[in-house]
Amino acid sequence: MAADMKQTIAQAAKTLLMEKNVKKLTVKDIVEECQITRQAFYYHFEDIPDLFRWMLERDTERTMLEAQSLKSGEQRLRYLLTMAINALPYMKKGMESNYRDELEKFLTQYIQRLFERVCDEEGLYQDCTRFEVKLILRYHSQAILGLLWGWTDADTKNLDQIVHVVYRLMTEGISPRGKEE
């Protein structure tokens, strides 16, 4: 029941951001949208950033579980990017709200954690120190966020090629001078 109410509250926040174009999201708006009391909201969430954190954690976990069923790392990356692209309208609307700073911080943390998890599961960067791995993953996380924020229809048409290049960058590296002879 608690998870259902959390989902109801999350859906109300999404509705307010997407359909009603609310820029200053408040608990009052959310409780009115889902017809609950403020106490019910605060029973489930500490505040609106806590709600966003819960939404990201739940979606990230579900996405990771679904991606693990795919055979190759490149297929998993494609799936993860596709899920992120589908979530972009919500993220962009959230970034236009009064919770931009919190959302940006959460997104960065979750993408980096996602990459850390994939890195551990795939056994990537075995010859690197923990410091180097954290730096590499931070770099890749910011690169993915940059790609997503500037995503275009042309990028969607070239998704497979983009996934292939990004996967190569993350796993093999691409020499700036081309192939070594």
C-alpha positions in Angstrom: 0.0 0.0 0.0 2.8 2.4 0.9 4.5 1.8 -2.5 1.2 2.4 -4.2 0.8 5.8 -2.4 4.4 6.7 -3.2 3.6 5.9 -6.9 0.5 8.0 -6.7 2.4 11.0 -5.3 5.2 10.5 -7.9 2.6 10.5 -10.7 1.0 13.6 -9.4 4.4 15.4 -9.4 5.0 14.2 -13.0 1.5 15.4 -14.0 2.1 18.8 -12.5 5.4 19.2 -14.2 4.4 17.9 -17.6 0.8 18.6 -18.2 0.2 21.6 -16.0 3.7 23.2 -16.6 4.2 24.0 -13.0 7.6 25.9 -12.5 7.4 26.2 -8.7 6.4 22.7 -7.5 5.1 22.7 -4.0 3.9 20.0 -1.6 0.5 21.8 -1.6 0.3 21.4 -5.4 1.1 17.7 -5.1 -1.3 16.9 -2.3 -4.1 18.7 -4.1 -3.3 16.9 -7.4 -3.5 13.4 -5.8 -6.2 14.4 -3.2 -4.3 13.4 -0.1 -3.3 15.3 3.1 0.0 17.0 3.7 0.6 14.5 6.5 0.2 11.6 4.0 2.8 13.2 1.8 5.2 13.7 4.7 4.6 10.1 5.9 6.1 8.9 2.6 8.6 11.6 1.7 10.7 14.0 3.7 10.3 16.7 1.1 10.1 17.1 -2.7 13.8 16.4 -3.3 13.3 13.1 -1.4 10.4 12.3 -3.8 12.7 13.0 -6.8 15.4 10.8 -5.2 12.9 7.9 -4.7 11.7 8.2 -8.3 15.3 8.1 -9.6 16.3 5.2 -7.4 13.2 3.2 -8.4 13.6 3.9 -12.1 17.4 3.2 -12.0 17.0 -0.1 -10.3 14.2 -1.3 -12.6 16.2 -0.2 -15.7 19.4 -2.0 -14.4 17.5 -5.2 -13.8 16.0 -5.1 -17.3 19.4 -4.2 -18.9 21.1 -7.1 -17.2 19.0 -9.6 -19.3 20.7 -8.3 -22.5 23.6 -10.2 -23.9 26.3 -7.6 -24.7 27.6 -4.5 -23.1 26.7 -2.5 -26.2 23.1 -3.7 -26.1 22.9 -2.8 -22.4 24.3 0.7 -23.1 21.7 1.1 -25.9 18.9 0.1 -23.6 20.1 2.5 -20.8 20.4 5.4 -23.3 17.0 4.6 -24.8 15.5 4.7 -21.3 17.3 8.0 -20.5 16.0 9.5 -23.8 12.5 8.5 -23.0 12.8 10.1 -19.5 14.3 13.3 -21.0 11.0 15.3 -21.2 10.4 14.6 -17.5 14.0 15.5 -16.6 14.0 18.7 -18.6 10.7 19.8 -17.1 12.1 19.0 -13.6 15.2 21.1 -14.4 12.9 24.0 -15.3 11.4 23.8 -11.8 12.6 25.2 -8.5 14.4 21.9 -7.8 16.9 22.2 -10.6 20.0 22.0 -8.4 18.8 19.0 -6.5 17.8 17.1 -9.6 21.0 17.9 -11.4 23.0 16.5 -8.4 20.8 13.4 -8.2 21.1 12.7 -11.9 24.8 13.0 -11.8 25.1 10.7 -8.8 22.8 8.1 -10.3 24.4 8.0 -13.7 27.8 7.7 -12.0 26.6 4.9 -9.7 25.0 3.2 -12.7 28.4 3.2 -14.5 30.2 2.1 -11.3 27.8 -0.9 -11.1 28.2 -1.8 -14.8 32.0 -1.4 -14.4 32.1 -3.8 -11.5 29.8 -6.3 -13.1 31.7 -6.2 -16.4 35.1 -6.2 -14.8 36.2 -3.1 -16.6 39.3 -1.1 -15.8 40.9 -3.9 -13.8 44.4 -2.4 -14.3 43.4 1.0 -12.9 43.5 2.3 -9.4 40.2 3.1 -7.6 41.0 6.8 -8.0 41.5 6.4 -11.8 38.3 4.4 -12.1 36.3 7.0 -10.2 37.7 9.8 -12.5 37.0 7.8 -15.6 33.5 7.1 -14.6 32.9 10.7 -13.6 34.2 11.8 -17.0 31.9 9.3 -18.8 28.9 10.3 -16.6 29.3 13.9 -17.5 29.8 13.1 -21.2 26.5 11.1 -21.2 24.7 13.9 -19.4 26.1 16.3 -22.0 24.9 14.1 -24.9 21.4 13.8 -23.3 20.9 17.5 -22.7 21.8 18.3 -26.3 19.9 15.3 -27.7 18.2 15.9 -31.1 15.9 14.1 -33.5 19.0 13.4 -35.7 20.7 11.8 -32.7 17.7 9.5 -32.3 18.0 8.5 -35.9 21.7 7.7 -35.4 21.2 6.0 -32.0 22.9 2.8 -33.0 26.0 4.6 -34.3 26.2 6.8 -31.2 25.9 3.8 -28.9 28.6 2.0 -30.8 31.0 5.0 -30.6 30.3 5.7 -26.9 30.7 2.0 -26.1 34.1 2.0 -27.9 35.1 5.1 -26.0 34.2 3.5 -22.7 35.7 0.1 -23.3 38.5 0.3 -25.9 39.3 4.0 -26.3 39.6 5.6 -29.6 42.9 7.1 -30.7 42.8 10.7 -31.8 45.3 9.9 -34.5 43.4 7.0 -36.0 44.6 3.4 -36.2 48.2 2.7 -35.2 50.2 1.0 -37.9 
